Structures are given as structure tokens and as C-alpha cells.
Amino acid sequence: MRHALEAHTRAALPTMEEVGAQLGDVSRGARALWDGTSGPAARPARGARVTKSRSG
């Protein structure tokens, strides 16, 4: 097992277009996380149900 793990090479990460082609539409939030931005584009999609945490 150790030899298999050490000899393994990682595949390249898929592009956002490849992910969308396999899974369907990608939300703005998912795109923002993919791009490394978490500004206004990461807000929930229109119509999404959002619950707020009660911890505090």
C-alpha cells in the first residue's frame, strides 16, 4: 500500500467548465469558492433557503 501511495501521481484538477458539463449549472457561490473570491458573488442563489446559526 505504501508503495502504491508513493508511486501515485495526482491527476490535474478539472476546469470549472468540465465540472459544469458533468454536474450541471454551478452556483455563483461555488464559482467564487473555486476562484478564491468570497465577496458578493458568493451570496446564496436567488430562491435558496438560508438558515442562520444560533450559536454565538
Chimera marker file (.cmm) of the C-alpha trace (Angstrom):
<marker_set name="trace">
<marker id="1" x="0.000" y="0.000" z="0.000" r="1" g="1" b="0" radius="0.5"/>
<marker id="2" x="2.781" y="2.416" z="0.896" r="1" g="1" b="0" radius="0.5"/>
<marker id="3" x="4.496" y="1.790" z="-2.444" r="1" g="1" b="0" radius="0.5"/>
<marker id="4" x="1.221" y="2.400" z="-4.296" r="1" g="1" b="0" radius="0.5"/>
<marker id="5" x="0.675" y="5.709" z="-2.497" r="1" g="1" b="0" radius="0.5"/>
<marker id="6" x="4.240" y="6.887" z="-3.061" r="1" g="1" b="0" radius="0.5"/>
<marker id="7" x="4.172" y="5.916" z="-6.755" r="1" g="1" b="0" radius="0.5"/>
<marker id="8" x="0.794" y="7.562" z="-7.422" r="1" g="1" b="0" radius="0.5"/>
<marker id="9" x="0.705" y="10.802" z="-9.387" r="1" g="1" b="0" radius="0.5"/>
<marker id="10" x="-2.254" y="13.127" z="-8.963" r="1" g="1" b="0" radius="0.5"/>
<marker id="11" x="-4.417" y="13.948" z="-11.935" r="1" g="1" b="0" radius="0.5"/>
<marker id="12" x="-4.862" y="17.566" z="-12.970" r="1" g="1" b="0" radius="0.5"/>
<marker id="13" x="-7.805" y="19.384" z="-11.411" r="1" g="1" b="0" radius="0.5"/>
<marker id="14" x="-10.795" y="19.733" z="-13.722" r="1" g="1" b="0" radius="0.5"/>
<marker id="15" x="-11.754" y="23.142" z="-15.061" r="1" g="1" b="0" radius="0.5"/>
<marker id="16" x="-14.976" y="24.820" z="-13.979" r="1" g="1" b="0" radius="0.5"/>
<marker id="17" x="-16.346" y="24.128" z="-17.466" r="1" g="1" b="0" radius="0.5"/>
<marker id="18" x="-15.643" y="20.406" z="-17.078" r="1" g="1" b="0" radius="0.5"/>
<marker id="19" x="-17.327" y="20.369" z="-13.676" r="1" g="1" b="0" radius="0.5"/>
<marker id="20" x="-20.370" y="22.184" z="-15.078" r="1" g="1" b="0" radius="0.5"/>
<marker id="21" x="-20.572" y="19.797" z="-18.017" r="1" g="1" b="0" radius="0.5"/>
<marker id="22" x="-20.685" y="16.794" z="-15.675" r="1" g="1" b="0" radius="0.5"/>
<marker id="23" x="-22.801" y="18.197" z="-12.837" r="1" g="1" b="0" radius="0.5"/>
<marker id="24" x="-24.936" y="20.881" z="-14.460" r="1" g="1" b="0" radius="0.5"/>
<marker id="25" x="-25.224" y="24.541" z="-13.534" r="1" g="1" b="0" radius="0.5"/>
<marker id="26" x="-22.715" y="25.803" z="-10.979" r="1" g="1" b="0" radius="0.5"/>
<marker id="27" x="-23.871" y="28.417" z="-8.461" r="1" g="1" b="0" radius="0.5"/>
<marker id="28" x="-22.234" y="31.810" z="-8.058" r="1" g="1" b="0" radius="0.5"/>
<marker id="29" x="-21.046" y="30.766" z="-4.622" r="1" g="1" b="0" radius="0.5"/>
<marker id="30" x="-19.372" y="27.645" z="-5.962" r="1" g="1" b="0" radius="0.5"/>
<marker id="31" x="-17.685" y="29.690" z="-8.687" r="1" g="1" b="0" radius="0.5"/>
<marker id="32" x="-16.490" y="32.217" z="-6.092" r="1" g="1" b="0" radius="0.5"/>
<marker id="33" x="-15.039" y="29.450" z="-3.939" r="1" g="1" b="0" radius="0.5"/>
<marker id="34" x="-13.359" y="27.911" z="-6.998" r="1" g="1" b="0" radius="0.5"/>
<marker id="35" x="-11.857" y="31.276" z="-7.972" r="1" g="1" b="0" radius="0.5"/>
<marker id="36" x="-10.757" y="32.033" z="-4.428" r="1" g="1" b="0" radius="0.5"/>
<marker id="37" x="-13.043" y="35.021" z="-4.056" r="1" g="1" b="0" radius="0.5"/>
<marker id="38" x="-15.662" y="35.138" z="-1.382" r="1" g="1" b="0" radius="0.5"/>
<marker id="39" x="-17.180" y="38.542" z="-1.950" r="1" g="1" b="0" radius="0.5"/>
<marker id="40" x="-20.678" y="39.411" z="-3.165" r="1" g="1" b="0" radius="0.5"/>
<marker id="41" x="-20.529" y="36.660" z="-5.796" r="1" g="1" b="0" radius="0.5"/>
<marker id="42" x="-20.599" y="34.080" z="-3.002" r="1" g="1" b="0" radius="0.5"/>
<marker id="43" x="-24.042" y="35.107" z="-1.791" r="1" g="1" b="0" radius="0.5"/>
<marker id="44" x="-26.763" y="32.447" z="-1.976" r="1" g="1" b="0" radius="0.5"/>
<marker id="45" x="-28.528" y="31.855" z="-5.254" r="1" g="1" b="0" radius="0.5"/>
<marker id="46" x="-31.887" y="33.511" z="-5.755" r="1" g="1" b="0" radius="0.5"/>
<marker id="47" x="-34.570" y="31.411" z="-4.079" r="1" g="1" b="0" radius="0.5"/>
<marker id="48" x="-32.108" y="29.477" z="-1.911" r="1" g="1" b="0" radius="0.5"/>
<marker id="49" x="-33.259" y="28.731" z="1.622" r="1" g="1" b="0" radius="0.5"/>
<marker id="50" x="-30.745" y="30.112" z="4.096" r="1" g="1" b="0" radius="0.5"/>
<marker id="51" x="-30.781" y="29.422" z="7.813" r="1" g="1" b="0" radius="0.5"/>
<marker id="52" x="-28.718" y="31.332" z="10.307" r="1" g="1" b="0" radius="0.5"/>
<marker id="53" x="-26.757" y="29.607" z="13.030" r="1" g="1" b="0" radius="0.5"/>
<marker id="54" x="-27.983" y="30.099" z="16.582" r="1" g="1" b="0" radius="0.5"/>
<marker id="55" x="-24.545" y="29.548" z="18.075" r="1" g="1" b="0" radius="0.5"/>
<marker id="56" x="-22.882" y="32.579" z="19.481" r="1" g="1" b="0" radius="0.5"/>
<link id1="1" id2="2" r="1" g="1" b="0" radius="0.2"/>
<link id1="2" id2="3" r="1" g="1" b="0" radius="0.2"/>
<link id1="3" id2="4" r="1" g="1" b="0" radius="0.2"/>
<link id1="4" id2="5" r="1" g="1" b="0" radius="0.2"/>
<link id1="5" id2="6" r="1" g="1" b="0" radius="0.2"/>
<link id1="6" id2="7" r="1" g="1" b="0" radius="0.2"/>
<link id1="7" id2="8" r="1" g="1" b="0" radius="0.2"/>
<link id1="8" id2="9" r="1" g="1" b="0" radius="0.2"/>
<link id1="9" id2="10" r="1" g="1" b="0" radius="0.2"/>
<link id1="10" id2="11" r="1" g="1" b="0" radius="0.2"/>
<link id1="11" id2="12" r="1" g="1" b="0" radius="0.2"/>
<link id1="12" id2="13" r="1" g="1" b="0" radius="0.2"/>
<link id1="13" id2="14" r="1" g="1" b="0" radius="0.2"/>
<link id1="14" id2="15" r="1" g="1" b="0" radius="0.2"/>
<link id1="15" id2="16" r="1" g="1" b="0" radius="0.2"/>
<link id1="16" id2="17" r="1" g="1" b="0" radius="0.2"/>
<link id1="17" id2="18" r="1" g="1" b="0" radius="0.2"/>
<link id1="18" id2="19" r="1" g="1" b="0" radius="0.2"/>
<link id1="19" id2="20" r="1" g="1" b="0" radius="0.2"/>
<link id1="20" id2="21" r="1" g="1" b="0" radius="0.2"/>
<link id1="21" id2="22" r="1" g="1" b="0" radius="0.2"/>
<link id1="22" id2="23" r="1" g="1" b="0" radius="0.2"/>
<link id1="23" id2="24" r="1" g="1" b="0" radius="0.2"/>
<link id1="24" id2="25" r="1" g="1" b="0" radius="0.2"/>
<link id1="25" id2="26" r="1" g="1" b="0" radius="0.2"/>
<link id1="26" id2="27" r="1" g="1" b="0" radius="0.2"/>
<link id1="27" id2="28" r="1" g="1" b="0" radius="0.2"/>
<link id1="28" id2="29" r="1" g="1" b="0" radius="0.2"/>
<link id1="29" id2="30" r="1" g="1" b="0" radius="0.2"/>
<link id1="30" id2="31" r="1" g="1" b="0" radius="0.2"/>
<link id1="31" id2="32" r="1" g="1" b="0" radius="0.2"/>
<link id1="32" id2="33" r="1" g="1" b="0" radius="0.2"/>
<link id1="33" id2="34" r="1" g="1" b="0" radius="0.2"/>
<link id1="34" id2="35" r="1" g="1" b="0" radius="0.2"/>
<link id1="35" id2="36" r="1" g="1" b="0" radius="0.2"/>
<link id1="36" id2="37" r="1" g="1" b="0" radius="0.2"/>
<link id1="37" id2="38" r="1" g="1" b="0" radius="0.2"/>
<link id1="38" id2="39" r="1" g="1" b="0" radius="0.2"/>
<link id1="39" id2="40" r="1" g="1" b="0" radius="0.2"/>
<link id1="40" id2="41" r="1" g="1" b="0" radius="0.2"/>
<link id1="41" id2="42" r="1" g="1" b="0" radius="0.2"/>
<link id1="42" id2="43" r="1" g="1" b="0" radius="0.2"/>
<link id1="43" id2="44" r="1" g="1" b="0" radius="0.2"/>
<link id1="44" id2="45" r="1" g="1" b="0" radius="0.2"/>
<link id1="45" id2="46" r="1" g="1" b="0" radius="0.2"/>
<link id1="46" id2="47" r="1" g="1" b="0" radius="0.2"/>
<link id1="47" id2="48" r="1" g="1" b="0" radius="0.2"/>
<link id1="48" id2="49" r="1" g="1" b="0" radius="0.2"/>
<link id1="49" id2="50" r="1" g="1" b="0" radius="0.2"/>
<link id1="50" id2="51" r="1" g="1" b="0" radius="0.2"/>
<link id1="51" id2="52" r="1" g="1" b="0" radius="0.2"/>
<link id1="52" id2="53" r="1" g="1" b="0" radius="0.2"/>
<link id1="53" id2="54" r="1" g="1" b="0" radius="0.2"/>
<link id1="54" id2="55" r="1" g="1" b="0" radius="0.2"/>
<link id1="55" id2="56" r="1" g="1" b="0" radius="0.2"/>
</marker_set>
